[in-house]
Amino acid sequence: MAQLNLNLTPQFKKDLEKYMKHRGFKTKSEALRSALHEIVLMISTSKKSDFSSWLGAGLKAETRQNRRFKSEDDLWGA
């Protein structure tokens, strides 16, 4: 199984905890898999299923303040 690592913003963490409580999930992993599966099903069954609405979504997320690498050059130069 592939692994996906996420950094949660404080607001997203609160929303995820509400979702977990509402749906009865015990772990964040289980809740995230379920939520993502629901979203993918919803999008794939809609009339517009080309996922173009996802373009740029990552750029809207908050960035980490304490970055491990200062630049992409530092990342690949290590």
mmCIF file of the N, C-alpha and C atoms, coordinates in Angstrom:
data_MODEL
# 
_entry.id   MODEL 
# 
loop_
_atom_site.group_PDB 
_atom_site.id 
_atom_site.type_symbol 
_atom_site.label_atom_id 
_atom_site.label_alt_id 
_atom_site.label_comp_id 
_atom_site.label_asym_id 
_atom_site.label_entity_id 
_atom_site.label_seq_id 
_atom_site.pdbx_PDB_ins_code 
_atom_site.Cartn_x 
_atom_site.Cartn_y 
_atom_site.Cartn_z 
_atom_site.occupancy 
_atom_site.B_iso_or_equiv 
_atom_site.pdbx_formal_charge 
_atom_site.auth_seq_id 
_atom_site.auth_comp_id 
_atom_site.auth_asym_id 
_atom_site.auth_atom_id 
_atom_site.pdbx_PDB_model_num 
ATOM 1   N N  . MET A 1 1  ? 0.844   -1.170 0.000   1.00 0.00 ? 1  MET A N  1 
ATOM 2   C CA . MET A 1 1  ? 0.000   0.000  0.000   1.00 0.00 ? 1  MET A CA 1 
ATOM 3   C C  . MET A 1 1  ? 0.895   1.240  0.000   1.00 0.00 ? 1  MET A C  1 
ATOM 4   N N  . ALA A 1 2  ? 0.556   2.225  -0.790  1.00 0.00 ? 2  ALA A N  1 
ATOM 5   C CA . ALA A 1 2  ? 1.316   3.469  -0.851  1.00 0.00 ? 2  ALA A CA 1 
ATOM 6   C C  . ALA A 1 2  ? 1.051   4.306  0.390   1.00 0.00 ? 2  ALA A C  1 
ATOM 7   N N  . GLN A 1 3  ? 2.016   5.156  0.711   1.00 0.00 ? 3  GLN A N  1 
ATOM 8   C CA . GLN A 1 3  ? 1.899   6.012  1.879   1.00 0.00 ? 3  GLN A CA 1 
ATOM 9   C C  . GLN A 1 3  ? 1.760   7.449  1.430   1.00 0.00 ? 3  GLN A C  1 
ATOM 10  N N  . LEU A 1 4  ? 0.913   8.197  2.120   1.00 0.00 ? 4  LEU A N  1 
ATOM 11  C CA . LEU A 1 4  ? 0.705   9.610  1.839   1.00 0.00 ? 4  LEU A CA 1 
ATOM 12  C C  . LEU A 1 4  ? 0.882   10.366 3.142   1.00 0.00 ? 4  LEU A C  1 
ATOM 13  N N  . ASN A 1 5  ? 1.762   11.345 3.167   1.00 0.00 ? 5  ASN A N  1 
ATOM 14  C CA . ASN A 1 5  ? 1.995   12.152 4.369   1.00 0.00 ? 5  ASN A CA 1 
ATOM 15  C C  . ASN A 1 5  ? 1.363   13.520 4.176   1.00 0.00 ? 5  ASN A C  1 
ATOM 16  N N  . LEU A 1 6  ? 0.654   13.988 5.188   1.00 0.00 ? 6  LEU A N  1 
ATOM 17  C CA . LEU A 1 6  ? -0.007  15.280 5.138   1.00 0.00 ? 6  LEU A CA 1 
ATOM 18  C C  . LEU A 1 6  ? 0.380   16.122 6.342   1.00 0.00 ? 6  LEU A C  1 
ATOM 19  N N  . ASN A 1 7  ? 0.486   17.404 6.132   1.00 0.00 ? 7  ASN A N  1 
ATOM 20  C CA . ASN A 1 7  ? 0.617   18.361 7.230   1.00 0.00 ? 7  ASN A CA 1 
ATOM 21  C C  . ASN A 1 7  ? -0.747  19.007 7.398   1.00 0.00 ? 7  ASN A C  1 
ATOM 22  N N  . LEU A 1 8  ? -1.315  18.896 8.593   1.00 0.00 ? 8  LEU A N  1 
ATOM 23  C CA . LEU A 1 8  ? -2.650  19.410 8.840   1.00 0.00 ? 8  LEU A CA 1 
ATOM 24  C C  . LEU A 1 8  ? -2.592  20.803 9.449   1.00 0.00 ? 8  LEU A C  1 
ATOM 25  N N  . THR A 1 9  ? -3.368  21.705 8.891   1.00 0.00 ? 9  THR A N  1 
ATOM 26  C CA . THR A 1 9  ? -3.505  23.023 9.504   1.00 0.00 ? 9  THR A CA 1 
ATOM 27  C C  . THR A 1 9  ? -4.377  22.853 10.752  1.00 0.00 ? 9  THR A C  1 
ATOM 28  N N  . PRO A 1 10 ? -4.299  23.773 11.701  1.00 0.00 ? 10 PRO A N  1 
ATOM 29  C CA . PRO A 1 10 ? -5.142  23.660 12.894  1.00 0.00 ? 10 PRO A CA 1 
ATOM 30  C C  . PRO A 1 10 ? -6.637  23.590 12.556  1.00 0.00 ? 10 PRO A C  1 
ATOM 31  N N  . GLN A 1 11 ? -7.078  24.377 11.581  1.00 0.00 ? 11 GLN A N  1 
ATOM 32  C CA . GLN A 1 11 ? -8.498  24.357 11.221  1.00 0.00 ? 11 GLN A CA 1 
ATOM 33  C C  . GLN A 1 11 ? -8.883  23.024 10.584  1.00 0.00 ? 11 GLN A C  1 
ATOM 34  N N  . PHE A 1 12 ? -8.029  22.499 9.706   1.00 0.00 ? 12 PHE A N  1 
ATOM 35  C CA . PHE A 1 12 ? -8.317  21.217 9.076   1.00 0.00 ? 12 PHE A CA 1 
ATOM 36  C C  . PHE A 1 12 ? -8.366  20.114 10.121  1.00 0.00 ? 12 PHE A C  1 
ATOM 37  N N  . LYS A 1 13 ? -7.482  20.185 11.094  1.00 0.00 ? 13 LYS A N  1 
ATOM 38  C CA . LYS A 1 13 ? -7.460  19.184 12.169  1.00 0.00 ? 13 LYS A CA 1 
ATOM 39  C C  . LYS A 1 13 ? -8.783  19.210 12.951  1.00 0.00 ? 13 LYS A C  1 
ATOM 40  N N  . LYS A 1 14 ? -9.291  20.415 13.255  1.00 0.00 ? 14 LYS A N  1 
ATOM 41  C CA . LYS A 1 14 ? -10.575 20.535 13.954  1.00 0.00 ? 14 LYS A CA 1 
ATOM 42  C C  . LYS A 1 14 ? -11.702 19.950 13.103  1.00 0.00 ? 14 LYS A C  1 
ATOM 43  N N  . ASP A 1 15 ? -11.704 20.284 11.815  1.00 0.00 ? 15 ASP A N  1 
ATOM 44  C CA . ASP A 1 15 ? -12.737 19.765 10.913  1.00 0.00 ? 15 ASP A CA 1 
ATOM 45  C C  . ASP A 1 15 ? -12.664 18.249 10.806  1.00 0.00 ? 15 ASP A C  1 
ATOM 46  N N  . LEU A 1 16 ? -11.445 17.721 10.751  1.00 0.00 ? 16 LEU A N  1 
ATOM 47  C CA . LEU A 1 16 ? -11.264 16.278 10.663  1.00 0.00 ? 16 LEU A CA 1 
ATOM 48  C C  . LEU A 1 16 ? -11.768 15.594 11.932  1.00 0.00 ? 16 LEU A C  1 
ATOM 49  N N  . GLU A 1 17 ? -11.500 16.181 13.089  1.00 0.00 ? 17 GLU A N  1 
ATOM 50  C CA . GLU A 1 17 ? -11.979 15.609 14.347  1.00 0.00 ? 17 GLU A CA 1 
ATOM 51  C C  . GLU A 1 17 ? -13.507 15.598 14.405  1.00 0.00 ? 17 GLU A C  1 
ATOM 52  N N  . LYS A 1 18 ? -14.150 16.646 13.883  1.00 0.00 ? 18 LYS A N  1 
ATOM 53  C CA . LYS A 1 18 ? -15.620 16.672 13.812  1.00 0.00 ? 18 LYS A CA 1 
ATOM 54  C C  . LYS A 1 18 ? -16.131 15.567 12.896  1.00 0.00 ? 18 LYS A C  1 
ATOM 55  N N  . TYR A 1 19 ? -15.470 15.408 11.753  1.00 0.00 ? 19 TYR A N  1 
ATOM 56  C CA . TYR A 1 19 ? -15.849 14.366 10.796  1.00 0.00 ? 19 TYR A CA 1 
ATOM 57  C C  . TYR A 1 19 ? -15.693 12.984 11.434  1.00 0.00 ? 19 TYR A C  1 
ATOM 58  N N  . MET A 1 20 ? -14.591 12.784 12.150  1.00 0.00 ? 20 MET A N  1 
ATOM 59  C CA . MET A 1 20 ? -14.345 11.501 12.816  1.00 0.00 ? 20 MET A CA 1 
ATOM 60  C C  . MET A 1 20 ? -15.438 11.203 13.836  1.00 0.00 ? 20 MET A C  1 
ATOM 61  N N  . LYS A 1 21 ? -15.792 12.201 14.622  1.00 0.00 ? 21 LYS A N  1 
ATOM 62  C CA . LYS A 1 21 ? -16.832 12.021 15.641  1.00 0.00 ? 21 LYS A CA 1 
ATOM 63  C C  . LYS A 1 21 ? -18.181 11.731 14.993  1.00 0.00 ? 21 LYS A C  1 
ATOM 64  N N  . HIS A 1 22 ? -18.489 12.475 13.944  1.00 0.00 ? 22 HIS A N  1 
ATOM 65  C CA . HIS A 1 22 ? -19.772 12.314 13.243  1.00 0.00 ? 22 HIS A CA 1 
ATOM 66  C C  . HIS A 1 22 ? -19.902 10.931 12.605  1.00 0.00 ? 22 HIS A C  1 
ATOM 67  N N  . ARG A 1 23 ? -18.819 10.459 11.998  1.00 0.00 ? 23 ARG A N  1 
ATOM 68  C CA . ARG A 1 23 ? -18.852 9.177  11.289  1.00 0.00 ? 23 ARG A CA 1 
ATOM 69  C C  . ARG A 1 23 ? -18.415 7.982  12.132  1.00 0.00 ? 23 ARG A C  1 
ATOM 70  N N  . GLY A 1 24 ? -17.896 8.244  13.326  1.00 0.00 ? 24 GLY A N  1 
ATOM 71  C CA . GLY A 1 24 ? -17.500 7.174  14.227  1.00 0.00 ? 24 GLY A CA 1 
ATOM 72  C C  . GLY A 1 24 ? -16.154 6.550  13.924  1.00 0.00 ? 24 GLY A C  1 
ATOM 73  N N  . PHE A 1 25 ? -15.258 7.288  13.297  1.00 0.00 ? 25 PHE A N  1 
ATOM 74  C CA . PHE A 1 25 ? -13.924 6.772  13.006  1.00 0.00 ? 25 PHE A CA 1 
ATOM 75  C C  . PHE A 1 25 ? -13.032 6.914  14.230  1.00 0.00 ? 25 PHE A C  1 
ATOM 76  N N  . LYS A 1 26 ? -12.143 5.946  14.425  1.00 0.00 ? 26 LYS A N  1 
ATOM 77  C CA . LYS A 1 26 ? -11.237 5.967  15.574  1.00 0.00 ? 26 LYS A CA 1 
ATOM 78  C C  . LYS A 1 26 ? -9.861  6.517  15.223  1.00 0.00 ? 26 LYS A C  1 
ATOM 79  N N  . THR A 1 27 ? -9.493  6.460  13.947  1.00 0.00 ? 27 THR A N  1 
ATOM 80  C CA . THR A 1 27 ? -8.176  6.958  13.545  1.00 0.00 ? 27 THR A CA 1 
ATOM 81  C C  . THR A 1 27 ? -8.312  8.000  12.440  1.00 0.00 ? 27 THR A C  1 
ATOM 82  N N  . LYS A 1 28 ? -7.341  8.897  12.395  1.00 0.00 ? 28 LYS A N  1 
ATOM 83  C CA . LYS A 1 28 ? -7.325  9.919  11.349  1.00 0.00 ? 28 LYS A CA 1 
ATOM 84  C C  . LYS A 1 28 ? -7.133  9.276  9.982   1.00 0.00 ? 28 LYS A C  1 
ATOM 85  N N  . SER A 1 29 ? -6.310  8.228  9.935   1.00 0.00 ? 29 SER A N  1 
ATOM 86  C CA . SER A 1 29 ? -6.063  7.550  8.658   1.00 0.00 ? 29 SER A CA 1 
ATOM 87  C C  . SER A 1 29 ? -7.356  7.008  8.076   1.00 0.00 ? 29 SER A C  1 
ATOM 88  N N  . GLU A 1 30 ? -8.134  6.364  8.904   1.00 0.00 ? 30 GLU A N  1 
ATOM 89  C CA . GLU A 1 30 ? -9.409  5.793  8.453   1.00 0.00 ? 30 GLU A CA 1 
ATOM 90  C C  . GLU A 1 30 ? -10.354 6.899  7.974   1.00 0.00 ? 30 GLU A C  1 
ATOM 91  N N  . ALA A 1 31 ? -10.405 7.985  8.720   1.00 0.00 ? 31 ALA A N  1 
ATOM 92  C CA . ALA A 1 31 ? -11.281 9.101  8.358   1.00 0.00 ? 31 ALA A CA 1 
ATOM 93  C C  . ALA A 1 31 ? -10.839 9.754  7.048   1.00 0.00 ? 31 ALA A C  1 
ATOM 94  N N  . LEU A 1 32 ? -9.534  9.961  6.884   1.00 0.00 ? 32 LEU A N  1 
ATOM 95  C CA . LEU A 1 32 ? -9.038  10.586 5.655   1.00 0.00 ? 32 LEU A CA 1 
ATOM 96  C C  . LEU A 1 32 ? -9.278  9.701  4.437   1.00 0.00 ? 32 LEU A C  1 
ATOM 97  N N  . ARG A 1 33 ? -9.065  8.396  4.590   1.00 0.00 ? 33 ARG A N  1 
ATOM 98  C CA . ARG A 1 33 ? -9.335  7.483  3.461   1.00 0.00 ? 33 ARG A CA 1 
ATOM 99  C C  . ARG A 1 33 ? -10.803 7.542  3.062   1.00 0.00 ? 33 ARG A C  1 
ATOM 100 N N  . SER A 1 34 ? -11.679 7.539  4.055   1.00 0.00 ? 34 SER A N  1 
ATOM 101 C CA . SER A 1 34 ? -13.113 7.582  3.771   1.00 0.00 ? 34 SER A CA 1 
ATOM 102 C C  . SER A 1 34 ? -13.513 8.895  3.104   1.00 0.00 ? 34 SER A C  1 
ATOM 103 N N  . ALA A 1 35 ? -13.028 10.006 3.648   1.00 0.00 ? 35 ALA A N  1 
ATOM 104 C CA . ALA A 1 35 ? -13.373 11.317 3.094   1.00 0.00 ? 35 ALA A CA 1 
ATOM 105 C C  . ALA A 1 35 ? -12.870 11.458 1.662   1.00 0.00 ? 35 ALA A C  1 
ATOM 106 N N  . LEU A 1 36 ? -11.635 11.042 1.430   1.00 0.00 ? 36 LEU A N  1 
ATOM 107 C CA . LEU A 1 36 ? -11.076 11.123 0.085   1.00 0.00 ? 36 LEU A CA 1 
ATOM 108 C C  . LEU A 1 36 ? -11.836 10.227 -0.886  1.00 0.00 ? 36 LEU A C  1 
ATOM 109 N N  . HIS A 1 37 ? -12.191 9.043  -0.426  1.00 0.00 ? 37 HIS A N  1 
ATOM 110 C CA . HIS A 1 37 ? -12.956 8.119  -1.274  1.00 0.00 ? 37 HIS A CA 1 
ATOM 111 C C  . HIS A 1 37 ? -14.312 8.728  -1.641  1.00 0.00 ? 37 HIS A C  1 
ATOM 112 N N  . GLU A 1 38 ? -14.988 9.340  -0.668  1.00 0.00 ? 38 GLU A N  1 
ATOM 113 C CA . GLU A 1 38 ? -16.277 9.987  -0.935  1.00 0.00 ? 38 GLU A CA 1 
ATOM 114 C C  . GLU A 1 38 ? -16.136 11.101 -1.961  1.00 0.00 ? 38 GLU A C  1 
ATOM 115 N N  . ILE A 1 39 ? -15.084 11.898 -1.831  1.00 0.00 ? 39 ILE A N  1 
ATOM 116 C CA . ILE A 1 39 ? -14.877 13.015 -2.756  1.00 0.00 ? 39 ILE A CA 1 
ATOM 117 C C  . ILE A 1 39 ? -14.604 12.505 -4.166  1.00 0.00 ? 39 ILE A C  1 
ATOM 118 N N  . VAL A 1 40 ? -13.738 11.498 -4.271  1.00 0.00 ? 40 VAL A N  1 
ATOM 119 C CA . VAL A 1 40 ? -13.415 10.956 -5.589  1.00 0.00 ? 40 VAL A CA 1 
ATOM 120 C C  . VAL A 1 40 ? -14.663 10.361 -6.239  1.00 0.00 ? 40 VAL A C  1 
ATOM 121 N N  . LEU A 1 41 ? -15.470 9.639  -5.473  1.00 0.00 ? 41 LEU A N  1 
ATOM 122 C CA . LEU A 1 41 ? -16.715 9.092  -6.025  1.00 0.00 ? 41 LEU A CA 1 
ATOM 123 C C  . LEU A 1 41 ? -17.652 10.198 -6.474  1.00 0.00 ? 41 LEU A C  1 
ATOM 124 N N  . MET A 1 42 ? -17.777 11.227 -5.657  1.00 0.00 ? 42 MET A N  1 
ATOM 125 C CA . MET A 1 42 ? -18.669 12.339 -5.993  1.00 0.00 ? 42 MET A CA 1 
ATOM 126 C C  . MET A 1 42 ? -18.223 13.016 -7.286  1.00 0.00 ? 42 MET A C  1 
ATOM 127 N N  . ILE A 1 43 ? -16.934 13.267 -7.402  1.00 0.00 ? 43 ILE A N  1 
ATOM 128 C CA . ILE A 1 43 ? -16.418 13.942 -8.594  1.00 0.00 ? 43 ILE A CA 1 
ATOM 129 C C  . ILE A 1 43 ? -16.496 13.036 -9.819  1.00 0.00 ? 43 ILE A C  1 
ATOM 130 N N  . SER A 1 44 ? -16.157 11.765 -9.646  1.00 0.00 ? 44 SER A N  1 
ATOM 131 C CA . SER A 1 44 ? -16.126 10.869 -10.799 1.00 0.00 ? 44 SER A CA 1 
ATOM 132 C C  . SER A 1 44 ? -17.523 10.548 -11.325 1.00 0.00 ? 44 SER A C  1 
ATOM 133 N N  . THR A 1 45 ? -18.543 10.671 -10.485 1.00 0.00 ? 45 THR A N  1 
ATOM 134 C CA . THR A 1 45 ? -19.905 10.408 -10.951 1.00 0.00 ? 45 THR A CA 1 
ATOM 135 C C  . THR A 1 45 ? -20.613 11.674 -11.419 1.00 0.00 ? 45 THR A C  1 
ATOM 136 N N  . SER A 1 46 ? -19.973 12.824 -11.240 1.00 0.00 ? 46 SER A N  1 
ATOM 137 C CA . SER A 1 46 ? -20.587 14.060 -11.723 1.00 0.00 ? 46 SER A CA 1 
ATOM 138 C C  . SER A 1 46 ? -20.366 14.186 -13.226 1.00 0.00 ? 46 SER A C  1 
ATOM 139 N N  . LYS A 1 47 ? -21.042 15.133 -13.815 1.00 0.00 ? 47 LYS A N  1 
ATOM 140 C CA . LYS A 1 47 ? -20.918 15.334 -15.260 1.00 0.00 ? 47 LYS A CA 1 
ATOM 141 C C  . LYS A 1 47 ? -19.513 15.803 -15.628 1.00 0.00 ? 47 LYS A C  1 
ATOM 142 N N  . LYS A 1 48 ? -18.871 16.537 -14.750 1.00 0.00 ? 48 LYS A N  1 
ATOM 143 C CA . LYS A 1 48 ? -17.524 17.035 -15.020 1.00 0.00 ? 48 LYS A CA 1 
ATOM 144 C C  . LYS A 1 48 ? -16.541 16.191 -14.208 1.00 0.00 ? 48 LYS A C  1 
ATOM 145 N N  . SER A 1 49 ? -15.974 15.187 -14.829 1.00 0.00 ? 49 SER A N  1 
ATOM 146 C CA . SER A 1 49 ? -15.069 14.298 -14.100 1.00 0.00 ? 49 SER A CA 1 
ATOM 147 C C  . SER A 1 49 ? -13.657 14.312 -14.677 1.00 0.00 ? 49 SER A C  1 
ATOM 148 N N  . ASP A 1 50 ? -13.236 15.443 -15.213 1.00 0.00 ? 50 ASP A N  1 
ATOM 149 C CA . ASP A 1 50 ? -11.887 15.517 -15.765 1.00 0.00 ? 50 ASP A CA 1 
ATOM 150 C C  . ASP A 1 50 ? -10.861 16.014 -14.739 1.00 0.00 ? 50 ASP A C  1 
ATOM 151 N N  . PHE A 1 51 ? -11.295 16.277 -13.531 1.00 0.00 ? 51 PHE A N  1 
ATOM 152 C CA . PHE A 1 51 ? -10.444 16.700 -12.426 1.00 0.00 ? 51 PHE A CA 1 
ATOM 153 C C  . PHE A 1 51 ? -9.725  18.019 -12.675 1.00 0.00 ? 51 PHE A C  1 
ATOM 154 N N  . SER A 1 52 ? -10.163 18.784 -13.655 1.00 0.00 ? 52 SER A N  1 
ATOM 155 C CA . SER A 1 52 ? -9.523  20.070 -13.902 1.00 0.00 ? 52 SER A CA 1 
ATOM 156 C C  . SER A 1 52 ? -9.737  21.033 -12.735 1.00 0.00 ? 52 SER A C  1 
ATOM 157 N N  . SER A 1 53 ? -10.777 20.789 -11.937 1.00 0.00 ? 53 SER A N  1 
ATOM 158 C CA . SER A 1 53 ? -11.031 21.648 -10.789 1.00 0.00 ? 53 SER A CA 1 
ATOM 159 C C  . SER A 1 53 ? -9.950  21.488 -9.715  1.00 0.00 ? 53 SER A C  1 
ATOM 160 N N  . TRP A 1 54 ? -9.157  20.427 -9.794  1.00 0.00 ? 54 TRP A N  1 
ATOM 161 C CA . TRP A 1 54 ? -8.093  20.198 -8.824  1.00 0.00 ? 54 TRP A CA 1 
ATOM 162 C C  . TRP A 1 54 ? -6.839  21.006 -9.138  1.00 0.00 ? 54 TRP A C  1 
ATOM 163 N N  . LEU A 1 55 ? -6.719  21.510 -10.363 1.00 0.00 ? 55 LEU A N  1 
ATOM 164 C CA . LEU A 1 55 ? -5.516  22.245 -10.761 1.00 0.00 ? 55 LEU A CA 1 
ATOM 165 C C  . LEU A 1 55 ? -5.315  23.451 -9.854  1.00 0.00 ? 55 LEU A C  1 
ATOM 166 N N  . GLY A 1 56 ? -4.139  23.563 -9.299  1.00 0.00 ? 56 GLY A N  1 
ATOM 167 C CA . GLY A 1 56 ? -3.817  24.693 -8.438  1.00 0.00 ? 56 GLY A CA 1 
ATOM 168 C C  . GLY A 1 56 ? -4.304  24.564 -7.015  1.00 0.00 ? 56 GLY A C  1 
ATOM 169 N N  . ALA A 1 57 ? -4.973  23.466 -6.673  1.00 0.00 ? 57 ALA A N  1 
ATOM 170 C CA . ALA A 1 57 ? -5.509  23.311 -5.319  1.00 0.00 ? 57 ALA A CA 1 
ATOM 171 C C  . ALA A 1 57 ? -4.387  23.316 -4.283  1.00 0.00 ? 57 ALA A C  1 
ATOM 172 N N  . GLY A 1 58 ? -3.259  22.705 -4.606  1.00 0.00 ? 58 GLY A N  1 
ATOM 173 C CA . GLY A 1 58 ? -2.141  22.674 -3.667  1.00 0.00 ? 58 GLY A CA 1 
ATOM 174 C C  . GLY A 1 58 ? -1.560  24.048 -3.413  1.00 0.00 ? 58 GLY A C  1 
ATOM 175 N N  . LEU A 1 59 ? -1.673  24.938 -4.379  1.00 0.00 ? 59 LEU A N  1 
ATOM 176 C CA . LEU A 1 59 ? -1.131  26.282 -4.207  1.00 0.00 ? 59 LEU A CA 1 
ATOM 177 C C  . LEU A 1 59 ? -1.979  27.117 -3.259  1.00 0.00 ? 59 LEU A C  1 
ATOM 178 N N  . LYS A 1 60 ? -3.223  26.712 -3.024  1.00 0.00 ? 60 LYS A N  1 
ATOM 179 C CA . LYS A 1 60 ? -4.109  27.445 -2.131  1.00 0.00 ? 60 LYS A CA 1 
ATOM 180 C C  . LYS A 1 60 ? -3.888  27.077 -0.672  1.00 0.00 ? 60 LYS A C  1 
ATOM 181 N N  . ALA A 1 61 ? -3.217  25.967 -0.420  1.00 0.00 ? 61 ALA A N  1 
ATOM 182 C CA . ALA A 1 61 ? -2.983  25.514 0.949   1.00 0.00 ? 61 ALA A CA 1 
ATOM 183 C C  . ALA A 1 61 ? -1.911  26.363 1.616   1.00 0.00 ? 61 ALA A C  1 
ATOM 184 N N  . GLU A 1 62 ? -1.990  26.403 2.939   1.00 0.00 ? 62 GLU A N  1 
ATOM 185 C CA . GLU A 1 62 ? -0.984  27.133 3.696   1.00 0.00 ? 62 GLU A CA 1 
ATOM 186 C C  . GLU A 1 62 ? 0.366   26.431 3.559   1.00 0.00 ? 62 GLU A C  1 
ATOM 187 N N  . THR A 1 63 ? 1.431   27.217 3.578   1.00 0.00 ? 63 THR A N  1 
ATOM 188 C CA . THR A 1 63 ? 2.768   26.636 3.492   1.00 0.00 ? 63 THR A CA 1 
ATOM 189 C C  . THR A 1 63 ? 3.352   26.480 4.886   1.00 0.00 ? 63 THR A C  1 
ATOM 190 N N  . ARG A 1 64 ? 4.252   25.530 5.025   1.00 0.00 ? 64 ARG A N  1 
ATOM 191 C CA . ARG A 1 64 ? 4.910   25.309 6.309   1.00 0.00 ? 64 ARG A CA 1 
ATOM 192 C C  . ARG A 1 64 ? 5.810   26.482 6.635   1.00 0.00 ? 64 ARG A C  1 
ATOM 193 N N  . GLN A 1 65 ? 5.769   26.924 7.867   1.00 0.00 ? 65 GLN A N  1 
ATOM 194 C CA . GLN A 1 65 ? 6.625   28.026 8.295   1.00 0.00 ? 65 GLN A CA 1 
ATOM 195 C C  . GLN A 1 65 ? 8.043   27.537 8.584   1.00 0.00 ? 65 GLN A C  1 
ATOM 196 N N  . ASN A 1 66 ? 8.180   26.366 9.172   1.00 0.00 ? 66 ASN A N  1 
ATOM 197 C CA . ASN A 1 66 ? 9.485   25.807 9.517   1.00 0.00 ? 66 ASN A CA 1 
ATOM 198 C C  . ASN A 1 66 ? 9.867   24.769 8.476   1.00 0.00 ? 66 ASN A C  1 
ATOM 199 N N  . ARG A 1 67 ? 10.385  25.214 7.383   1.00 0.00 ? 67 ARG A N  1 
ATOM 200 C CA . ARG A 1 67 ? 10.744  24.314 6.302   1.00 0.00 ? 67 ARG A CA 1 
ATOM 201 C C  . ARG A 1 67 ? 12.044  23.596 6.608   1.00 0.00 ? 67 ARG A C  1 
ATOM 202 N N  . ARG A 1 68 ? 12.108  22.349 6.213   1.00 0.00 ? 68 ARG A N  1 
ATOM 203 C CA . ARG A 1 68 ? 13.320  21.561 6.413   1.00 0.00 ? 68 ARG A CA 1 
ATOM 204 C C  . ARG A 1 68 ? 14.425  22.021 5.463   1.00 0.00 ? 68 ARG A C  1 
ATOM 205 N N  . PHE A 1 69 ? 14.031  22.415 4.250   1.00 0.00 ? 69 PHE A N  1 
ATOM 206 C CA . PHE A 1 69 ? 14.978  22.886 3.249   1.00 0.00 ? 69 PHE A CA 1 
ATOM 207 C C  . PHE A 1 69 ? 14.584  24.308 2.847   1.00 0.00 ? 69 PHE A C  1 
ATOM 208 N N  . LYS A 1 70 ? 15.570  25.182 2.707   1.00 0.00 ? 70 LYS A N  1 
ATOM 209 C CA . LYS A 1 70 ? 15.283  26.576 2.372   1.00 0.00 ? 70 LYS A CA 1 
ATOM 210 C C  . LYS A 1 70 ? 14.860  26.748 0.928   1.00 0.00 ? 70 LYS A C  1 
ATOM 211 N N  . SER A 1 71 ? 15.373  25.888 0.066   1.00 0.00 ? 71 SER A N  1 
ATOM 212 C CA . SER A 1 71 ? 15.035  25.985 -1.347  1.00 0.00 ? 71 SER A CA 1 
ATOM 213 C C  . SER A 1 71 ? 15.055  24.590 -1.961  1.00 0.00 ? 71 SER A C  1 
ATOM 214 N N  . GLU A 1 72 ? 14.583  24.493 -3.170  1.00 0.00 ? 72 GLU A N  1 
ATOM 215 C CA . GLU A 1 72 ? 14.605  23.213 -3.871  1.00 0.00 ? 72 GLU A CA 1 
ATOM 216 C C  . GLU A 1 72 ? 16.040  22.771 -4.156  1.00 0.00 ? 72 GLU A C  1 
ATOM 217 N N  . ASP A 1 73 ? 16.951  23.731 -4.334  1.00 0.00 ? 73 ASP A N  1 
ATOM 218 C CA . ASP A 1 73 ? 18.367  23.402 -4.536  1.00 0.00 ? 73 ASP A CA 1 
ATOM 219 C C  . ASP A 1 73 ? 18.945  22.707 -3.310  1.00 0.00 ? 73 ASP A C  1 
ATOM 220 N N  . ASP A 1 74 ? 18.566  23.186 -2.117  1.00 0.00 ? 74 ASP A N  1 
ATOM 221 C CA . ASP A 1 74 ? 19.034  22.548 -0.870  1.00 0.00 ? 74 ASP A CA 1 
ATOM 222 C C  . ASP A 1 74 ? 18.512  21.127 -0.765  1.00 0.00 ? 74 ASP A C  1 
ATOM 223 N N  . LEU A 1 75 ? 17.301  20.911 -1.198  1.00 0.00 ? 75 LEU A N  1 
ATOM 224 C CA . LEU A 1 75 ? 16.683  19.588 -1.134  1.00 0.00 ? 75 LEU A CA 1 
ATOM 225 C C  . LEU A 1 75 ? 17.469  18.581 -1.961  1.00 0.00 ? 75 LEU A C  1 
ATOM 226 N N  . TRP A 1 76 ? 17.788  18.944 -3.178  1.00 0.00 ? 76 TRP A N  1 
ATOM 227 C CA . TRP A 1 76 ? 18.449  18.007 -4.085  1.00 0.00 ? 76 TRP A CA 1 
ATOM 228 C C  . TRP A 1 76 ? 19.964  18.014 -3.945  1.00 0.00 ? 76 TRP A C  1 
ATOM 229 N N  . GLY A 1 77 ? 20.520  19.017 -3.288  1.00 0.00 ? 77 GLY A N  1 
ATOM 230 C CA . GLY A 1 77 ? 21.955  19.105 -3.138  1.00 0.00 ? 77 GLY A CA 1 
ATOM 231 C C  . GLY A 1 77 ? 22.489  18.313 -1.946  1.00 0.00 ? 77 GLY A C  1 
ATOM 232 N N  . ALA A 1 78 ? 21.582  17.851 -1.098  1.00 0.00 ? 78 ALA A N  1 
ATOM 233 C CA . ALA A 1 78 ? 22.009  17.139 0.137   1.00 0.00 ? 78 ALA A CA 1 
ATOM 234 C C  . ALA A 1 78 ? 22.566  15.772 -0.140  1.00 0.00 ? 78 ALA A C  1 
# 
